[in-house]
Amino acid sequence: MCNLLLRNKKPFAMVARRREKSDVLDRLAALARSARLAGGIRRARVGRLGPAFTGMGDFAVAPEKLRAALGIQTIESDPAVAGSLLAKVDDQAVEAETASDRERFILKDLAPGVHRRSTRAGLAIRLWIEKEQLTAFTINFISVDKASSLPAMPFLEASKAVARGVGCASEGDVLAAAVVCALASVYPETNFTEMFCFDWEEDKIFLSNMGEMNVKSAGTTTSLIERPFPFTDVGSPAVAVGWFRAGDAVLANFAFGPNDEYSLTVAPIVMQDVATAVRMADSIHGWFKASLPVGEFLAEYSRAGGTYHSALVYGKLAKEIARWGKLTRWNTVLLQ
């Protein structure tokens, strides 16, 4: 069988152990999860509101290329499409959602009006996800203005959506949204994230982003705050903020490369305890240590073609996620 699979260029994985006295069933389960990831990205339907952010060339891939090579469908929409669904969001739905938020989050000096407009925008996005049967979405925040009819950038709904297993990414990045979706469908504690800066003395790297966080990954009860939004003429949004909890995790980055090839860069990391970082309480933040020193990690990550937008997945899963890349025959690099 394996000979025929190889001859017909069919990727496969296998494990051979004695069932009674080994971890063979655990290994088989891990193989099944890797295979499920491969199927998940082929079934991705990613909605994009607004064009890709100008100048972000590292995720600039034509939708037809994503469809042909990976099976990812891009549903491109003007933000006004989501704005048109606002009429279907009634006051009762908004009140029910905000009441649920008050039980689920700590509201930190969040004005009721700000909370309601963010909720209304988020529920419109939720209707758009259902209408288009999306598995993931991404929004260029510059496109959310009064002309779009959305009253606020729906950061809060993005945080809730990824906790439900719907992929998300910022700035119109379809590729990252699809990868977050595939990972979240198997691993509930999956986040969209970005590397921001580096602590050379303590060998740590800082993760953050403007407004998307899987609330299941927070180190404590998540707070809702009002975030200033000077970029367009809509109102300031409510944002879920907090720190990523300490623990073993994986940084996974998927990128488009030369010759229309794709690469998956996987790094086992350890998220650090940052509960005392009070100054950053009103942001999404976390620090991690990689298996390599910071300088070496950054050099190897860059050589592999790693990009700005990544997925953060909790668990000792680096080999399992790297196997996903091998099953799909992507250029796969394990940084350890």
C-alpha positions in Angstrom: 0.0 0.0 0.0 2.7 2.5 0.9 4.6 1.6 -2.2 1.5 2.4 -4.3 0.9 5.7 -2.4 4.5 6.7 -3.1 4.3 5.7 -6.8 1.1 7.8 -7.2 2.6 10.7 -5.3 0.0 10.6 -2.5 1.1 12.1 0.8 0.5 10.0 3.8 1.7 9.4 7.4 1.9 6.3 9.4 2.9 4.9 12.7 3.7 1.2 13.6 3.7 0.1 17.2 2.3 -2.7 19.3 -1.1 -1.4 20.6 -1.0 -3.0 24.0 2.4 -1.6 25.1 2.9 1.7 23.4 1.4 5.1 22.7 0.3 4.1 19.2 -3.3 5.3 19.7 -2.1 8.7 20.8 0.2 8.9 17.8 -2.7 7.9 15.5 -4.9 10.6 17.0 -2.1 13.2 16.4 -1.9 12.0 12.7 -5.6 12.4 12.4 -5.5 16.0 13.7 -2.7 16.8 11.2 -4.8 15.4 8.4 -7.8 17.3 9.6 -5.8 20.5 9.3 -5.0 19.7 5.7 -8.7 19.3 4.9 -9.7 22.4 6.9 -7.7 24.8 4.8 -9.0 23.3 1.5 -12.5 24.0 2.7 -11.8 27.6 3.8 -14.3 30.4 2.8 -12.7 33.7 3.8 -14.7 36.9 3.7 -12.7 40.1 3.1 -14.2 43.5 3.8 -12.2 46.1 1.9 -9.0 45.5 -0.1 -5.7 44.3 1.4 -3.9 46.9 3.4 -1.6 49.0 1.1 2.1 48.1 1.4 1.6 44.7 3.1 3.2 42.8 0.3 4.1 39.7 2.4 0.5 38.5 2.3 -0.4 39.9 -1.2 -1.6 36.8 -3.0 -4.2 36.9 -5.8 -7.4 35.1 -4.8 -7.3 32.9 -7.9 -3.9 31.6 -6.8 -5.2 30.8 -3.3 -8.1 28.9 -4.9 -6.1 27.0 -7.4 -3.2 26.0 -5.1 -4.9 25.6 -1.7 -8.7 25.5 -2.3 -9.2 28.8 -0.3 -12.2 30.7 -1.5 -12.0 34.5 -1.1 -15.4 36.2 -0.7 -14.6 39.9 -1.4 -17.1 42.4 -0.2 -17.3 46.1 0.3 -17.9 47.0 4.0 -21.2 48.5 3.0 -22.4 44.9 2.4 -22.0 44.2 6.2 -23.4 47.7 6.9 -26.6 46.8 5.0 -27.2 44.0 7.5 -27.5 46.5 10.4 -31.2 46.9 9.8 -31.6 43.2 10.7 -29.9 43.8 14.1 -32.7 44.8 16.4 -32.4 46.5 19.8 -33.4 43.2 21.6 -30.5 41.4 20.1 -28.1 44.2 21.0 -29.4 44.2 24.6 -29.1 40.4 24.9 -25.5 40.5 23.6 -24.4 43.3 25.9 -26.0 41.6 28.9 -24.0 38.5 28.1 -20.8 40.6 27.8 -21.4 42.0 31.2 -21.4 38.5 32.7 -18.4 37.3 30.6 -16.1 40.3 30.7 -15.0 43.1 33.0 -16.3 46.4 31.6 -13.5 48.9 32.3 -14.9 52.5 32.0 -16.8 51.4 28.9 -19.6 53.8 28.1 -22.9 52.0 27.3 -23.2 53.8 24.0 -19.7 52.6 22.9 -20.6 49.1 23.9 -23.9 49.1 22.0 -22.5 50.5 18.8 -19.7 47.9 18.8 -22.2 45.2 19.5 -24.4 46.3 16.7 -21.5 46.3 14.3 -20.4 42.9 15.5 -23.8 41.3 15.1 -24.0 42.6 11.6 -20.7 40.9 10.9 -22.1 37.7 12.5 -25.0 37.9 10.1 -22.6 38.3 7.2 -20.6 35.3 8.3 -23.8 33.2 8.4 -25.1 34.6 5.1 -21.9 33.8 3.2 -21.2 30.6 5.2 -17.7 31.9 6.0 -15.2 29.9 7.9 -13.0 33.0 8.4 -12.9 36.7 7.7 -10.6 39.7 7.6 -11.2 43.4 7.6 -9.1 46.3 6.4 -9.8 48.7 9.2 -9.1 51.7 6.9 -12.2 50.7 5.0 -14.5 50.9 8.0 -15.8 54.5 7.7 -19.2 56.2 7.7 -19.6 55.4 4.0 -19.5 51.7 5.0 -22.5 52.2 7.3 -20.7 50.2 10.0 -20.7 52.3 13.2 -17.4 50.9 14.5 -14.6 48.6 13.7 -15.9 45.2 14.9 -12.8 44.1 16.9 -15.0 42.6 19.7 -16.8 40.3 17.3 -13.5 39.2 15.9 -12.4 38.1 19.4 -15.6 36.3 20.0 -15.6 34.7 16.5 -12.2 33.1 16.9 -13.3 31.7 20.3 -16.1 30.0 18.3 -13.6 28.5 15.8 -14.1 31.1 13.1 -10.8 32.3 11.7 -9.8 36.0 11.7 -6.9 38.1 10.7 -6.3 41.9 10.3 -5.7 44.2 7.4 -7.2 42.1 4.7 -4.9 39.1 5.1 -6.9 36.2 3.6 -4.0 33.7 4.0 -3.6 34.2 7.7 -7.3 34.1 8.3 -7.6 30.8 6.6 -4.7 29.3 8.6 -6.1 30.6 11.9 -9.5 29.0 10.9 -7.9 25.6 10.1 -5.9 25.6 13.4 -8.9 26.8 15.5 -11.1 24.0 14.1 -8.7 21.5 15.8 -7.2 23.5 18.6 -9.6 25.8 20.5 -6.9 28.0 22.0 -5.8 29.5 18.6 -5.1 33.2 18.2 -4.2 35.6 15.4 -1.1 37.5 16.5 1.9 39.7 15.4 5.5 39.9 16.6 6.2 43.5 17.6 9.5 43.9 19.4 12.3 42.0 21.2 13.9 41.8 24.6 17.5 41.1 23.8 18.6 40.8 27.5 16.0 38.3 28.6 15.6 36.5 25.2 11.9 37.3 24.9 9.7 38.4 22.0 6.6 40.6 22.4 3.3 39.6 20.8 0.4 42.0 20.4 -2.1 43.4 17.9 -4.7 46.1 17.7 -7.9 44.4 18.7 -8.3 40.6 18.0 -7.8 38.1 20.8 -9.2 34.6 21.4 -10.7 35.2 24.9 -10.2 31.6 25.7 -6.4 32.2 25.8 -6.4 35.1 28.3 -4.5 34.8 31.5 -7.4 36.2 33.5 -10.9 37.5 33.0 -10.8 39.7 29.9 -11.6 43.4 30.1 -13.6 45.4 27.6 -12.3 48.9 27.0 -13.0 51.8 24.6 -10.1 52.0 22.1 -9.4 55.3 20.4 -9.8 55.0 16.6 -8.2 58.0 14.9 -7.9 56.2 11.5 -11.4 56.9 10.0 -14.6 58.9 10.8 -16.4 56.1 12.7 -16.9 56.0 16.5 -14.3 54.4 18.8 -14.9 50.6 19.3 -15.0 48.3 22.3 -12.1 46.0 22.4 -11.4 42.9 24.5 -7.9 43.2 26.1 -5.7 41.1 28.3 -2.5 39.1 28.4 -1.9 35.7 26.8 -1.7 33.1 29.6 1.6 31.4 30.4 2.2 28.0 29.0 3.6 25.9 26.1 2.5 27.0 22.7 3.4 27.1 19.0 4.0 30.1 16.7 2.8 29.0 13.2 3.4 31.2 10.2 2.2 30.4 6.7 3.6 32.3 3.7 3.6 32.6 -0.1 7.1 32.2 -1.6 8.9 32.0 -4.9 7.7 29.9 -7.8 4.2 30.0 -6.4 5.2 27.8 -3.5 4.0 28.0 0.1 5.9 27.6 3.4 4.9 26.7 6.9 7.3 27.9 9.7 6.6 26.3 13.1 8.3 27.2 16.3 7.7 25.6 19.8 7.6 28.5 22.3 6.8 29.1 25.9 4.4 32.0 26.7 5.7 33.9 29.8 3.8 35.0 32.9 3.1 38.7 32.4 0.4 39.2 35.0 2.4 41.9 36.7 2.7 44.0 33.5 0.1 46.5 34.8 1.2 49.3 32.4 0.0 47.1 29.5 -3.3 46.2 31.0 -5.3 48.0 28.4 -3.7 46.1 25.5 -3.5 42.6 24.0 -0.1 41.4 24.9 2.3 38.6 25.8 5.9 37.6 25.8 7.3 34.3 24.6 10.6 32.5 24.7 11.6 30.4 21.7 13.9 27.3 21.7 16.6 29.5 20.1 18.1 32.7 21.3 16.3 35.8 20.0 18.9 36.8 17.4 19.2 33.2 16.0 15.4 32.8 16.1 14.8 36.0 14.1 17.5 35.1 11.6 16.1 31.6 11.0 12.5 32.8 10.9 13.5 35.4 8.3 15.5 32.9 6.2 12.4 30.7 6.2 10.3 33.5 4.7 8.2 34.1 7.9 5.8 37.1 7.7 4.3 39.6 10.1 0.9 37.8 10.7 1.0 34.5 12.5 -1.1 32.1 14.5 -0.5 31.4 18.2 -1.6 27.9 19.3 -1.5 26.6 22.9 -0.1 23.2 23.6 3.0 21.1 22.8 2.0 20.7 19.2 4.9 21.8 17.1 5.6 18.4 15.5 1.9 17.8 15.0 1.4 21.1 13.2 4.7 20.7 11.2 3.3 17.3 10.0 0.4 19.2 8.5 2.9 21.1 6.3 4.5 17.9 5.3 1.2 16.2 4.4 0.4 19.1 2.2 3.9 19.2 0.7 4.6 22.8 1.7 8.1 23.9 2.5 8.0 23.2 6.2 10.6 24.5 8.7 10.6 23.5 12.4 12.5 26.1 14.4 13.8 24.3 17.5 
